[in-house]
Amino acid sequence: MNRSFVHRPVVRVALSFVGLLVATLIFVKLRYGLGSLYPDVNTPPRLAEKDVEILAELDMPLGNVTSSSDGRIFFNIHPFTQSHRFTSSFLFEIKSGKPEPFPDISSQQDLKFVFGMTVDSQNRLWITSPATLDRAKTRLIAYDLNTNTKVIDHELESGVARFGQDLRISPDGKTLFLADTGAFRFTHASIVVIDIATWTAREVLANDPSTQPQNWVIRTRSGVHRIGFGLLSFQVGVDGIALSRDGEWLYYATMSHDTLYRIKTSYLLDSRLSPNELAAHIETIGKKPLSDGIEVAPDGSVLLTDIEHGSIVRVDAEGKRETLVRLGGVVWSDGVNITTKGDVLFTDSSIPSYIDQLLRPPALEKLKASKPYRLYRFPLPSLGTKP
């Protein structure tokens, strides 16, 4: 028998496989791996770098930050680090100027994938643990800050808000709003509205252009931020949400998007509205940077972190934009919060310095290379006045 005849089908199969693989990689690159550079929309900063205080330094990257009405400050270690491999504490409170595990050291193993956080009007600290981060279901936890005890621990239904991270609670404590970023551009992003009494969840604004990433690429100090060795652009859906102080408006910002939006919460709560009817009530506030954290100030303006330029940007009710601070040493300005004293808190999660090209947990040496990781504080300048 002719040996070359025997091998010919095998070669054809191998060539077909290689051709299919190459075609698939080209499709993925063209569909998910391109994008345009986003313009720098910053203005000259209102405050100098010397006006920004380093509130805390850690050996692990920080994620989000929040504060209570009586001045308590909480933050977490960013779960992208999978820091439970190297450390035993993940959720902290600033006490006497130093980070201390919250609520105590014995509770920390249950909190190793803390992501979003907020304090509600009932003085409860809420945190999320998304299903995408090593869980079957997205988990919501709340602590009563009057007693520092856990009062809520609930898992959403399987498949609901798998990457639910940023969250806010209505002033009456009855409704939870959750931002689900989706998985890059492979799955859609949405806002999830949850009735806390019944734990019924409704996905809204799913596939709406305002919640989906636009085709921008994120720049870092080392160049364009891509993963999969350049195959995928790091493009993220709706990532930050914030409520007005009266709870009437939900403001939201999609990370890979150029516009800040808001919508009345009464429309989000109305289950009778069709997707098109709901979308008709979306209001455009103005242009923004590629952003992560978001917070509404008492004067109605909105603060956003600029992940490309280490800055905090403010957008007022008319859409006018100004940069409050811009720090050369910040890699990825992440969570932002305004305290009742009028101070702005924000974290540098430094994501591009350790994110793995295949999204594998970073090695300890890589995390050590960029430490220390910082929590910052500065006074919020008044609108329309010079500092």
CORZISUL-V669504 format. One record per pair of residues at least 24 apart in sequence whose C-alpha atoms are under 10 Angstrom apart, sorted by the first residue. I is the first residue (numbers start at 1). J is the second residue. Records with the same first field share a line. If there is no record, write none. Layout:
# CORZISUL-V669504
I: J + J
This chain:
# CORZISUL-V669504
25: 231
26: 231
27: 231
28: 231 + 232
29: 228 + 230 + 231 + 232 + 233
30: 231 + 232
31: 185 + 186 + 215 + 231 + 232 + 233
32: 184 + 185 + 186 + 215 + 231 + 232 + 233 + 234 + 235
33: 215 + 216 + 217 + 226 + 227 + 228 + 230 + 231 + 232 + 233 + 234 + 235
34: 215 + 216 + 217 + 226 + 230 + 231 + 232 + 233 + 234 + 235
35: 214 + 215 + 216 + 217 + 218 + 232 + 233 + 234 + 235
36: 214 + 215 + 216 + 217 + 218
37: 215 + 216 + 217 + 218 + 219 + 224
38: 215 + 216 + 217 + 218 + 219 + 256 + 257 + 258 + 289 + 290 + 308
39: 216 + 258 + 289 + 290
40: 288 + 289 + 290 + 306 + 308 + 309
41: 258 + 287 + 288 + 289 + 290 + 306 + 309 + 313 + 321 + 322 + 323
42: 288 + 289 + 306 + 309 + 311 + 312 + 313 + 314 + 321 + 322 + 323 + 324 + 325 + 326
43: 313 + 321 + 322 + 323 + 324 + 325 + 326
44: 322 + 323 + 324 + 325 + 326
45: 311 + 312 + 313 + 322 + 323 + 324 + 325 + 326 + 327
46: 313 + 322 + 323 + 324 + 325 + 326 + 380 + 381 + 385 + 386 + 387
47: 323 + 324 + 325 + 326 + 378 + 379 + 380 + 381 + 386 + 387
48: 324 + 325 + 326 + 327 + 387
49: 325 + 326 + 327 + 328 + 329 + 378
50: 327 + 378
51: 325 + 377 + 378 + 379
52: 325 + 326 + 327 + 344 + 345 + 376 + 377 + 378 + 379
53: 345 + 374 + 375 + 376 + 377 + 378 + 379
54: 345 + 346 + 347 + 374 + 375 + 376 + 377 + 378
55: 94 + 97 + 98 + 99 + 345 + 346 + 347 + 374 + 375 + 376 + 377 + 378
56: 94 + 97 + 98 + 99 + 347 + 372 + 373 + 374 + 375 + 376 + 377
57: 98 + 99 + 371 + 372 + 373 + 374 + 375 + 376
58: 99 + 371 + 372 + 373 + 374 + 375
59: 87 + 367 + 368 + 369 + 370 + 371 + 372 + 373 + 374
60: 86 + 87 + 90 + 349 + 350 + 364 + 367 + 368 + 370 + 371 + 372 + 373 + 374
61: 347 + 348 + 349 + 350 + 351 + 353 + 354 + 367 + 368 + 370 + 371 + 372 + 373 + 374 + 375
62: 90 + 91 + 334 + 335 + 346 + 347 + 348 + 349 + 350 + 351 + 373 + 374 + 375
63: 90 + 91 + 114 + 115 + 116 + 117 + 293 + 333 + 334 + 335 + 336 + 346 + 347 + 348 + 349 + 350 + 351 + 374 + 375
64: 91 + 114 + 115 + 116 + 117 + 118 + 127 + 166 + 292 + 293 + 334 + 335 + 336 + 337 + 345 + 346 + 347 + 348 + 349 + 375
65: 91 + 92 + 93 + 115 + 116 + 117 + 118 + 293 + 334 + 335 + 336 + 337 + 338 + 345 + 346 + 347 + 375
66: 93 + 116 + 117 + 118 + 119 + 125 + 126 + 335 + 336 + 337 + 338 + 339 + 345 + 346
67: 93 + 94 + 117 + 118 + 119 + 120 + 123 + 125 + 337 + 338 + 339 + 340 + 345
68: 118 + 119 + 120 + 121 + 122 + 123 + 124 + 125 + 145 + 338 + 339 + 340
69: 119 + 120 + 121 + 122 + 123 + 339 + 340 + 341
70: 123 + 339 + 340 + 341
71: 339 + 340 + 341
72: 119 + 145 + 339 + 340
73: 99 + 119 + 337 + 339 + 345
74: 99 + 100 + 101 + 102 + 117 + 118 + 119 + 125
75: 99 + 101 + 102 + 114 + 115 + 116 + 117 + 118 + 335 + 346 + 347 + 375
76: 101 + 102 + 111 + 112 + 113 + 114 + 115 + 116 + 117 + 127 + 335 + 347
77: 111 + 112 + 113 + 114 + 115 + 349 + 373
78: 112 + 113 + 114 + 115 + 116 + 334 + 348 + 349 + 350 + 351
79: 111 + 112 + 113 + 114 + 115 + 129 + 130 + 133 + 361
80: 113 + 115 + 133 + 349 + 351 + 354 + 355 + 356 + 359 + 360 + 361 + 362
81: 113 + 349 + 351 + 354 + 355 + 356 + 360 + 361 + 362 + 363 + 364 + 367
82: 112 + 113 + 133 + 134 + 360 + 361 + 362 + 363
83: 112 + 113 + 361 + 362 + 363 + 364 + 367
84: 108 + 109 + 111 + 112 + 113
85: 112 + 361 + 363 + 364
86: 363 + 364
87: 112
88: 112
90: 114
91: 115 + 127
102: 143 + 148
103: 143 + 145 + 147 + 148 + 149 + 150
104: 148
111: 141
113: 139
114: 139 + 140 + 141 + 165
115: 163 + 164 + 165 + 166 + 167
116: 140 + 164 + 165 + 166 + 167 + 168 + 178 + 179 + 239 + 240 + 293 + 335
117: 141 + 142 + 165 + 166 + 167 + 168 + 335
118: 142 + 166 + 167 + 168 + 169 + 242 + 337
119: 143 + 144 + 145 + 167 + 168 + 169
120: 144 + 168 + 169 + 170 + 171 + 172 + 173 + 176
121: 169 + 170 + 171 + 172 + 173 + 245
122: 146 + 169 + 171 + 172 + 173
123: 173
124: 148 + 149 + 150 + 151 + 152 + 169 + 173
125: 149 + 150 + 151
126: 150 + 151 + 152 + 153 + 167 + 168 + 169 + 176
127: 153 + 165 + 166 + 167 + 168
128: 154 + 155 + 163 + 164 + 165 + 166 + 167 + 178
129: 155 + 162 + 163 + 164 + 165
130: 155 + 156 + 160 + 161 + 162 + 163 + 164 + 165 + 180
131: 155 + 156 + 158 + 159 + 160 + 161 + 162 + 163 + 164 + 165
132: 159 + 161 + 162 + 163 + 164 + 182 + 183
133: 162 + 163
135: 162
136: 162
137: 161 + 162 + 163
138: 162 + 163 + 164 + 165
139: 164
140: 164 + 165 + 167 + 176
152: 196
154: 196 + 199
155: 199
156: 194 + 199 + 200 + 201
157: 199 + 200 + 201
160: 192 + 201 + 202 + 203
161: 189 + 190 + 191 + 192 + 201 + 202 + 203
163: 189 + 190 + 239
164: 189 + 190 + 191 + 192 + 238 + 239
165: 238 + 239 + 240 + 241
166: 191 + 238 + 239 + 240 + 241 + 242 + 292 + 293 + 294 + 335
167: 191 + 192 + 193 + 239 + 240 + 241 + 242 + 243
168: 240 + 241 + 242 + 243 + 247 + 250
169: 194 + 196 + 242 + 243 + 247
170: 243 + 244 + 245 + 246 + 247 + 248 + 249 + 250 + 265
171: 243 + 244 + 245 + 246 + 247 + 248
172: 246 + 247
173: 197
174: 198
175: 199 + 201 + 265 + 269
176: 201
177: 201 + 202 + 203 + 241 + 242 + 243 + 250 + 265 + 268
178: 203 + 238 + 239 + 240 + 241 + 242
179: 203 + 211 + 237 + 238 + 239 + 240 + 241 + 242 + 252 + 253 + 254
180: 206 + 211 + 237 + 238 + 239 + 240
181: 211 + 212 + 213 + 235 + 236 + 237 + 238 + 239 + 240 + 254 + 255
182: 206 + 211 + 212 + 213 + 236 + 237 + 238 + 239
183: 235 + 236 + 237
184: 212 + 213 + 232 + 233 + 234 + 235 + 236 + 237 + 256
185: 212 + 213 + 214 + 215 + 232 + 233 + 234 + 235 + 236 + 237
187: 212 + 237
188: 212 + 213 + 236 + 237 + 238
189: 213 + 236 + 237 + 238 + 239 + 254
190: 237 + 238 + 239 + 254
191: 238 + 239 + 241 + 252 + 268
192: 268
193: 265 + 268 + 269 + 271
194: 269
195: 269
202: 268 + 269 + 271
203: 268
204: 268 + 269 + 271 + 274 + 275 + 278 + 279
205: 268 + 274 + 275 + 276 + 278 + 279 + 282
206: 238 + 275
207: 237 + 275
208: 275 + 276 + 279
209: 237 + 254 + 257 + 279
210: 237 + 238 + 252 + 253 + 254 + 257 + 258 + 259 + 260 + 261 + 262 + 279 + 282 + 284
211: 236 + 237 + 238 + 239 + 252 + 253 + 254 + 255 + 256 + 257 + 261
212: 236 + 237 + 238 + 239 + 253 + 254 + 255 + 256 + 257
213: 237 + 238 + 239 + 254 + 255 + 256 + 257 + 258
214: 254 + 255 + 256 + 257 + 258
215: 256 + 257
216: 255 + 256 + 257 + 258 + 290
217: 256 + 290
218: 255 + 256 + 290 + 307 + 308 + 352
219: 290 + 307 + 308 + 309 + 352
220: 307 + 308 + 309 + 310 + 331 + 332 + 350 + 351 + 352 + 353
221: 308 + 309 + 331 + 352 + 353
222: 352 + 353
223: 352
224: 352
225: 308 + 352 + 355 + 357
226: 352 + 355 + 357
227: 352 + 355 + 356 + 357 + 358 + 359
228: 356 + 357 + 358 + 359
229: 356 + 357 + 358
230: 357
231: 357
232: 357
235: 290
236: 290 + 291 + 292
238: 291 + 292
239: 291 + 292 + 293 + 294
240: 291 + 292 + 293 + 294 + 295 + 304 + 305 + 334 + 335 + 336
241: 292 + 293 + 294 + 295 + 296
242: 293 + 294 + 295 + 296 + 297 + 302 + 303
243: 294 + 295 + 296 + 297
244: 295 + 296 + 297 + 298 + 299 + 300 + 301 + 302
245: 296 + 297 + 298 + 299 + 300
246: 298
250: 296
251: 282 + 283 + 284 + 285 + 294 + 295 + 296 + 302
252: 293 + 294 + 295 + 302
253: 288 + 289 + 290 + 291 + 292 + 293 + 294 + 304
254: 288 + 290 + 291 + 292 + 293
255: 288 + 289 + 290 + 291 + 292 + 293 + 305 + 306 + 307
256: 289 + 290 + 291 + 292
257: 287 + 288 + 289 + 290 + 291
258: 286 + 287 + 288 + 289 + 290 + 291
259: 284 + 285 + 286 + 287 + 288 + 289 + 290 + 291 + 319
260: 284 + 285 + 286 + 287 + 288 + 289 + 291 + 294 + 302 + 304 + 315 + 319
261: 285 + 286 + 287 + 288
284: 318 + 319
285: 315 + 316 + 317 + 318 + 319 + 320
286: 315 + 316 + 317 + 318 + 319 + 320 + 321
287: 315 + 319 + 320 + 321
288: 313 + 314 + 315 + 319 + 320 + 321 + 322
289: 313 + 321
291: 332 + 333 + 334 + 335
292: 332 + 333 + 334 + 335 + 336
293: 333 + 334 + 335 + 336 + 337 + 346 + 347
294: 334 + 335 + 336 + 337 + 338
295: 335 + 336 + 337 + 338 + 344
296: 336 + 337 + 338
297: 337 + 338 + 339 + 340 + 342 + 344 + 380
298: 338 + 340 + 342
299: 382 + 383
301: 383
303: 336 + 337 + 338 + 344 + 380
304: 333 + 334 + 335 + 336 + 337 + 346
305: 332 + 333 + 334 + 335 + 336 + 346 + 347 + 348
306: 331 + 332 + 333 + 334
307: 331 + 332 + 333 + 334 + 348 + 349 + 350 + 351
308: 332 + 333
309: 333
310: 334 + 347 + 348 + 350
311: 346
312: 336 + 344 + 346
314: 383
316: 383
322: 383
324: 378 + 379 + 380 + 381 + 387
325: 378
330: 373 + 374
331: 370 + 373
333: 375 + 376
335: 375
336: 375 + 376 + 377
337: 377
338: 377 + 378 + 379 + 380
339: 377 + 379 + 380
341: 379 + 380
342: 378 + 379 + 380 + 381 + 382
343: 377 + 378 + 379 + 380 + 381
344: 376 + 377 + 378 + 379 + 380 + 381
345: 375 + 376 + 377 + 378 + 379 + 380
346: 374 + 375 + 376 + 377 + 378
347: 373 + 374 + 375 + 376 + 377
348: 373 + 374 + 375 + 376
349: 373 + 374 + 375
350: 374
